[in-house]
Amino acid sequence: MTDKEKENKEVCLHAECIDKIYPGTKALDNVSFDVLKGKVNVLIGENGAGKSTLMKIIAGIEQPSSGTISMDGKEVFLRDTTEARKHGIGIIHQELSLFPNLNVYQNIFMAREKTKGKVTLDNKTHIDLTNKILEKLEFPLDTGTLIGDLRVGQQQMIEIARNLIQDDLKILIMDEPTSSLSQQEVEVLFKLMRELTASGISIVYISHRLEEIMKIGDHVTILRDGRYVAEADVKDIDVPWIVQKMVGEGKSYPRRERNIDWDKCETVLQVNNLSLPKSGGGFLLDNVSFELKKGEILGIYGLMGAGRTEIFECIMGLRPEHTGTIMLEGETLSVKSISEQIDKGFAIVPEDRQQEGIVQTMNIAKNISLSSLKNYGKRLFLDSKKENQAIDEEIKDIHIKVANKNLPILSLSGGNQQKVVIGKGILTNPRILLLDEPSRGIDIGAKTEVFDIINQYAERGLSIIVISSELKEIIAIADRIMVLSNGIKTGELTGDEIKEEHLVLASYKGHHGH
């Protein structure tokens, strides 16, 4: 924007040269950002571009490593959310921060209760004001309902209502507010956003849905890898412009060259018409079909909520309510439990390694041999010599940097913990390895190593499915990529078709008329 254009637009908050450094990564690198008054200020970027970090800083949840924030020309220090709220800044989180065991009005007035006298809560006022705000949201609901009994979309509306109760609201930050809303709820939300901006409130809006941005946004700022890339008024741009700025020019990991005619290879896994119903109606997965060849690395790409992890959960027996068929080497499986699936040759490396991948109280060695213990049985006891030999080979095989395998697992870096989880899966000697975001939260050096490991095992004939939200990574590693959007398969790319813009466009396909 030229200075002249900027003068015509009133800036209500200005972030100047913000850096945010976490151990091992720079989440924001010298980012300056203006919030224009009475506008919907959209922030876009791929996963990990730094959008949420920047918002958390403006909302007082995080503090910048360096840089300043000013409002109305005066520098402000947003030490915490209370401080930010005093300056009229509210945030609606993508991860809901409600109390499931409290009811609607208690949640809305949490930490801003009205009292009669000094001590008594004025619940009548709470209920009246809650009804008013719900009416405004065209969202009639019994204010005494427990939050835990509401659908996710309804909870999202309560999260929005909580922020609107603030009288002196100036800036409302919305991080992916529509990801769990129905089309009708989205329409109401947009109408409300227009009313808010008309009354002079500024909205900062993060969304992955490009059509949505074009519809509701006034001004767009794009971040990439923690840096500011570009900004423009929505009326002056189109979707291809956004995609091109988001992904940047020809940057990518080295692609691996494996010239294999996959059509001639044997099919190990065939999944037909996999569907998974949602609890409130509709589908998390809607008739998804695909196959996996021996020694192939199949990538699954999509945005949050596209249904990627659910595919793994169905295959591993964690979603008994799914329909469709899963065939392993030509034989139809009745998928009952995860231990049965491990016996049949499936191994999974879950996305959340802290919660699901490692046992934090066990040492490194035990974490590696955990899933394959039955191989080392000697009647009732473990043959620890055999177990240790297998562990040592695995540590060597996947280069886990470990001084002593009897150290606690949490003493390892994230990248090495991730290798332990992969090692654990591989020791069960699987035919099919499922990797959910295998490089999430590890630094670039460890990523390259994890990819090398994945490649090595594919070369040895292991068939692998990798879920990743990082475009460059999935392009570098996969032989073929299936794209999901809102539970629907919207594309399958091979060879030269595998390009960033093709993947991005396919991942937004299912969002039309959503």
C-alpha positions in Angstrom: 0.0 0.0 0.0 1.3 3.5 -0.8 1.5 6.0 2.1 -1.3 7.9 0.5 -3.6 4.9 0.5 -2.6 4.2 4.1 -3.6 7.7 5.1 -7.1 7.1 3.9 -7.4 4.0 6.0 -7.5 4.3 9.7 -5.1 1.9 11.5 -6.4 0.9 15.0 -3.5 -1.3 15.8 0.0 -1.5 14.4 2.5 -4.3 15.1 6.1 -3.2 14.2 9.0 -5.6 13.4 7.7 -8.5 15.5 10.0 -11.4 16.1 9.0 -14.6 18.0 11.7 -17.1 18.7 10.9 -20.6 20.2 13.8 -23.0 21.0 14.9 -24.2 17.5 12.5 -22.1 15.4 11.8 -18.6 14.5 8.0 -18.5 14.3 7.9 -14.8 13.3 10.6 -12.9 11.5 10.4 -9.1 11.5 6.7 -9.0 10.7 4.8 -5.7 10.6 1.1 -5.8 10.5 -1.7 -3.2 10.5 -5.2 -3.8 11.7 -7.5 -1.4 9.7 -10.4 0.0 11.6 -13.9 -1.2 10.8 -12.5 -3.8 8.3 -12.2 -7.5 8.1 -8.4 -7.9 8.1 -7.6 -11.4 6.7 -4.4 -13.2 7.6 -3.5 -16.1 5.3 -0.6 -18.5 5.0 0.1 -22.2 4.9 0.2 -24.2 8.2 3.2 -23.0 10.1 3.4 -19.6 8.4 3.1 -17.9 11.8 -0.5 -16.6 11.6 -1.7 -18.0 14.9 1.5 -16.9 16.6 1.0 -13.3 15.5 -2.6 -13.4 16.7 -1.6 -14.8 20.1 0.8 -11.9 20.5 -1.9 -9.4 19.7 -4.3 -11.1 22.1 -1.7 -11.1 24.9 -1.4 -14.9 25.0 2.2 -14.8 23.9 4.9 -12.0 24.1 7.1 -11.1 21.2 10.8 -11.7 21.4 11.2 -8.2 20.0 9.1 -5.6 18.3 6.4 -3.3 19.4 2.6 -2.9 19.3 0.9 0.4 19.3 -2.8 1.5 19.3 -3.9 4.9 18.3 -0.3 6.0 18.1 0.7 4.9 21.6 2.8 1.9 22.4 0.9 -0.7 24.4 2.2 -3.7 26.4 -0.1 -6.7 26.2 1.3 -8.8 29.0 -1.7 -11.2 29.1 -5.2 -11.6 27.8 -6.7 -9.5 30.7 -4.4 -6.6 29.6 -5.4 -7.1 25.9 -9.1 -7.2 26.9 -8.6 -3.8 28.7 -7.5 -2.4 25.3 -10.6 -3.9 23.7 -9.0 -6.9 22.1 -10.8 -10.3 22.1 -9.9 -13.6 20.5 -12.0 -16.5 19.4 -9.8 -19.6 19.4 -9.8 -22.4 16.9 -9.4 -24.8 19.8 -12.4 -24.1 21.9 -11.6 -22.9 25.5 -15.0 -23.5 27.1 -15.9 -25.3 30.3 -17.9 -28.4 29.3 -19.3 -28.9 32.9 -20.7 -25.4 33.1 -23.8 -24.1 31.3 -24.1 -21.5 28.5 -24.4 -18.3 30.5 -21.8 -19.4 33.0 -19.3 -19.8 30.1 -20.2 -16.5 28.5 -19.6 -14.6 31.7 -16.6 -16.6 32.9 -14.0 -14.1 34.3 -16.4 -11.2 33.7 -19.2 -12.0 36.1 -21.7 -9.4 37.2 -22.5 -9.2 40.9 -25.2 -8.0 43.2 -23.5 -6.4 46.2 -20.0 -7.6 46.7 -20.4 -11.4 46.5 -23.6 -12.6 45.0 -23.6 -13.5 41.3 -26.3 -11.7 39.4 -27.4 -14.6 37.3 -30.7 -12.9 36.2 -28.6 -10.3 34.4 -26.3 -13.0 33.0 -29.3 -14.9 31.6 -30.9 -11.8 30.1 -27.7 -10.6 28.5 -27.0 -14.1 27.2 -30.4 -14.3 25.6 -29.9 -10.9 24.0 -26.6 -11.9 22.4 -27.9 -15.2 21.3 -30.8 -13.5 19.6 -28.3 -11.3 17.8 -26.5 -14.4 16.7 -29.9 -15.8 15.5 -29.0 -18.7 17.7 -31.9 -19.5 20.2 -30.6 -21.8 22.9 -31.6 -22.6 26.5 -29.0 -20.7 28.5 -29.0 -23.4 31.2 -27.7 -26.1 28.7 -24.4 -27.6 29.7 -21.7 -26.8 27.1 -20.6 -30.5 27.1 -24.1 -31.4 25.6 -23.7 -29.1 22.6 -22.4 -29.9 19.1 -19.0 -28.5 18.2 -20.6 -25.9 15.9 -22.9 -24.8 18.7 -19.9 -24.5 21.1 -18.2 -22.4 18.5 -21.2 -20.0 18.5 -20.9 -19.7 22.3 -17.2 -19.0 22.0 -18.2 -16.1 19.6 -20.9 -14.9 21.9 -18.5 -14.7 24.8 -16.4 -12.2 23.0 -19.3 -10.1 21.9 -20.4 -9.5 25.5 -17.5 -7.2 25.9 -18.8 -3.6 25.8 -15.6 -1.8 24.7 -14.6 -4.3 22.0 -12.3 -2.7 19.4 -10.6 -5.7 17.8 -12.0 -9.2 17.5 -9.5 -11.9 16.4 -11.1 -15.0 14.8 -8.9 -18.0 14.2 -10.6 -20.4 11.8 -14.0 -19.7 13.3 -16.0 -21.5 10.6 -14.2 -24.8 10.6 -17.0 -26.5 12.5 -20.0 -24.4 11.5 -22.7 -25.4 9.1 -23.4 -23.3 6.0 -26.3 -21.6 7.6 -24.3 -20.8 10.8 -21.5 -19.3 8.5 -24.0 -17.1 6.8 -25.2 -15.7 10.2 -21.7 -15.2 11.3 -20.8 -13.2 8.2 -23.9 -11.1 8.6 -22.8 -10.4 12.2 -19.2 -9.6 11.2 -20.6 -7.0 8.8 -22.7 -5.5 11.6 -19.6 -5.4 13.8 -17.4 -3.7 11.2 -20.2 -1.2 10.4 -20.1 -0.2 14.0 -16.4 0.5 13.8 -15.1 -2.8 15.3 -12.1 -4.3 13.5 -11.9 -8.0 12.8 -8.8 -10.0 12.2 -9.7 -13.2 10.4 -7.7 -16.3 9.9 -9.1 -18.9 7.5 -8.0 -21.6 5.1 -11.0 -21.2 3.0 -10.2 -19.0 0.0 -13.8 -18.5 -1.3 -14.8 -17.5 2.2 -12.0 -14.9 2.3 -13.0 -13.4 -1.0 -16.5 -13.1 0.3 -16.0 -11.6 3.7 -12.5 -10.1 3.7 -11.7 -6.4 3.1 -7.9 -6.5 3.3 -5.6 -9.5 3.0 -2.1 -10.0 4.5 -0.1 -13.0 3.6 2.6 -14.7 5.7 5.0 -17.4 4.6 7.6 -19.1 6.8 7.1 -16.5 9.5 7.7 -13.6 7.2 5.4 -10.9 5.8 5.0 -11.5 2.0 2.3 -9.2 0.6 -0.9 -7.4 1.3 -3.8 -6.1 -0.8 -7.4 -5.1 -0.8 -9.7 -8.0 -1.6 -11.3 -6.1 -4.4 -8.0 -6.0 -6.2 -7.0 -9.7 -6.1 -8.2 -13.2 -6.9 -7.7 -16.7 -5.6 -4.7 -17.6 -7.9 -2.9 -14.5 -6.7 -3.3 -15.7 -3.1 -2.2 -19.2 -3.9 0.9 -17.9 -5.7 1.9 -15.6 -2.8 1.2 -18.4 -0.3 3.4 -21.0 -1.9 6.1 -18.7 -3.3 8.3 -19.2 -6.3 9.8 -22.6 -7.0 11.0 -23.5 -3.5 10.9 -27.1 -2.6 12.7 -30.1 -1.0 14.6 -32.3 -3.5 12.2 -34.7 -5.1 13.2 -38.2 -5.0 13.5 -39.9 -8.4 12.0 -43.4 -8.4 11.0 -44.3 -11.9 8.7 -47.2 -11.2 5.7 -48.2 -13.2 3.3 -48.4 -10.4 0.6 -50.0 -12.6 2.7 -53.1 -12.8 3.3 -53.4 -9.1 1.2 -55.6 -6.9 -1.5 -53.8 -4.9 -1.1 -54.4 -1.1 -4.0 -52.4 0.2 -7.3 -51.5 -1.4 -9.8 -49.3 0.3 -13.3 -49.0 -1.3 -16.1 -46.5 -0.5 -14.8 -45.8 3.0 -17.4 -43.7 4.8 -17.5 -42.5 8.4 -20.7 -40.8 9.8 -20.5 -37.7 11.9 -22.3 -37.7 15.2 -24.5 -34.7 14.3 -25.3 -36.0 10.8 -23.3 -35.8 7.7 -20.0 -37.5 7.0 -16.4 -37.2 8.2 -15.4 -39.4 5.3 -17.7 -39.7 2.2 -17.0 -42.7 -0.1 -13.3 -42.5 -0.2 -11.5 -45.1 -2.4 -7.8 -45.6 -3.0 -5.1 -48.3 -3.3 -1.5 -48.7 -2.2 1.2 -50.6 -4.1 4.1 -52.6 -2.6 7.0 -50.3 -1.8 5.0 -47.2 -2.7 4.8 -44.0 -0.6 1.3 -42.6 -0.9 0.7 -39.1 0.4 -2.6 -37.8 1.8 -2.9 -34.0 1.7 -5.6 -31.8 3.0 -6.5 -29.0 5.4 -7.6 -29.3 9.0 -10.8 -31.3 9.2 -10.4 -32.8 5.8 -10.7 -36.4 7.2 -7.0 -37.5 6.8 -6.5 -38.9 10.3 -9.9 -40.5 10.2 -8.8 -42.7 7.3 -6.0 -44.1 9.5 -8.3 -44.6 12.4 -10.7 -46.6 10.2 -7.8 -48.8 8.9 -6.4 -49.4 12.4 -9.8 -50.4 13.9 -10.4 -47.3 16.0 -13.6 -46.4 14.2 -15.8 -49.5 14.2 -18.7 -47.4 12.9 -17.1 -47.0 9.4 -18.6 -48.5 6.3 -16.9 -49.7 3.1 -14.3 -52.4 2.5 -10.6 -52.6 3.3 -8.6 -55.3 1.5 -5.1 -56.5 2.4 -3.4 -58.4 -0.4 -6.7 -59.2 -2.0 -8.4 -60.4 1.2 -11.3 -58.4 2.8 -10.6 -57.6 6.4 -13.1 -57.3 9.2 -11.4 -54.6 11.2 -12.0 -55.1 14.9 -9.2 -53.9 17.0 -5.9 -52.2 16.8 -3.9 -55.2 18.2 -5.5 -57.4 15.5 -4.5 -54.9 12.8 -0.9 -54.8 14.1 -0.9 -58.7 13.9 -2.1 -58.4 10.3 0.8 -56.2 9.4 -0.3 -52.6 10.0 1.7 -50.1 12.0 0.8 -46.5 12.8 2.9 -43.5 13.9 0.3 -41.1 15.4 0.3 -37.4 14.9 0.4 -36.6 18.6 3.5 -38.5 19.7 3.4 -37.1 23.3 -0.1 -38.4 23.9 -0.3 -41.5 21.7 3.2 -42.4 20.5 5.4 -42.8 23.5 5.1 -43.9 27.1 6.7 -41.0 28.9 7.6 -43.0 32.0 9.5 -45.7 30.1 13.0 -45.5 28.9 14.1 -45.2 25.3 14.7 -49.0 24.8 11.3 -50.0 26.2 9.5 -47.4 24.0 11.1 -48.9 20.9 10.2 -52.5 21.7 6.7 -51.8 23.1 4.5 -52.9 20.2 6.6 -55.9 19.3 7.0 -57.5 22.7 5.3 -60.7 21.7 8.2 -61.5 19.4 10.6 -61.7 22.3 8.5 -64.0 24.5 10.1 -67.0 26.2 7.0 -68.8 27.7 6.0 -66.2 30.3 9.1 -64.1 30.3 10.8 -61.7 27.9 13.9 -62.9 26.3 15.7 -59.7 27.0 18.8 -60.7 25.1 16.7 -61.0 21.9 14.8 -57.8 22.8 18.0 -55.8 23.3 19.5 -57.1 20.1 16.4 -55.9 18.2 16.5 -52.6 19.9 20.2 -52.0 19.2 19.8 -52.9 15.5 16.8 -50.5 15.3 18.7 -47.6 17.0 21.5 -48.1 14.5 19.2 -48.6 11.6 17.4 -45.3 12.0 20.2 -43.2 13.5 18.6 -42.4 16.8 21.1 -40.1 18.6 21.2 -41.7 22.0 23.9 -41.8 24.6 22.3 -44.6 26.5 19.1 -46.5 25.5 18.1 -46.8 29.2 17.7 -43.0 29.6 14.2 -41.6 29.9 12.5 -41.1 26.6 11.8 -37.4 27.3 15.5 -36.7 27.4 15.6 -37.0 23.6 14.9 -34.1 21.3 11.6 -34.0 19.4 13.2 -35.4 16.3 14.7 -38.3 18.0 11.5 -39.1 20.0 9.8 -39.2 16.6 12.4 -41.7 15.3 11.8 -43.8 18.4 8.0 -43.9 17.6 8.8 -44.8 13.9 11.3 -47.5 15.2 8.6 -48.9 17.4 6.3 -49.3 14.5 8.9 -50.8 12.2 10.0 -53.4 14.8 6.5 -55.0 14.5 7.7 -55.9 11.0 4.8 -54.4 9.3 3.7 -54.7 5.7 2.0 -51.3 5.8 3.2 -48.3 7.7 0.9 -45.3 8.4 2.6 -42.0 9.3 0.4 -39.2 10.5 2.3 -35.8 10.2 5.7 -37.6 10.8 7.7 -34.3 10.7 5.4 -32.2 12.8 7.2 -30.2 15.5 10.7 -31.3 14.6 13.5 -29.1 13.1 14.5 -29.2 9.5 17.6 -31.3 10.1 15.6 -34.1 11.8 12.9 -33.8 9.1 15.4 -34.6 6.4 16.6 -37.7 8.4 13.0 -38.8 9.0 12.4 -38.6 5.3 15.5 -40.6 4.5 14.3 -43.3 6.9 10.9 -43.4 5.2 12.6 -43.6 1.8 14.9 -46.4 2.9 12.0 -48.5 4.1 10.1 -48.0 0.9 13.1 -49.1 -1.1 13.1 -52.3 1.0 9.5 -53.0 -0.1 7.5 -51.5 2.9 4.3 -49.8 1.7 3.8 -46.4 3.4 1.0 -43.9 3.7 2.1 -40.4 4.8 -0.3 -37.7 6.0 1.2 -34.2 5.9 -0.1 -30.6 5.8 3.3 -29.3 4.6 3.1 -29.0 0.8 6.8 -29.0 0.1 7.3 -32.1 2.3 4.6 -34.2 0.8 5.7 -33.3 -2.7 9.2 -34.3 -1.9 8.4 -37.7 -0.4 5.3 -39.1 -2.1 5.1 -41.2 -5.2 1.4 -40.4 -5.5 -0.8 -37.9 -3.6 -4.5 -38.2 -2.7 -6.1 -34.9 -1.8 -9.0 -34.7 0.7 -11.4 -31.9 1.3 -14.2 -32.0 3.8 -14.1 -35.8 3.8 -14.3 -36.1 0.0 -11.5 -37.2 -2.2 -11.0 -34.2 -4.5 -7.9 -35.3 -6.4 -5.2 -37.9 -7.0 -1.9 -36.7 -8.5 1.1 -38.6 -9.8 4.4 -37.8 -11.5 4.5 -34.4 -13.1 1.0 -33.5 -11.9 2.4 -33.2 -8.4 2.7 -29.4 -8.1 2.0 -27.1 -5.2 -0.7 -25.1 -7.0 -2.6 -28.3 -8.0 -2.6 -29.6 -4.5 -3.7 -26.3 -3.0 -6.6 -25.9 -5.5 -7.7 -29.5 -5.0 -7.7 -29.1 -1.2 -10.1 -26.1 -1.5 -12.5 -27.9 -4.0 -14.9 -29.4 -1.5 -15.3 -26.0 0.2 -17.6 -24.7 -2.5 -21.2 -24.3 -1.2 -20.0 -25.7 2.0 
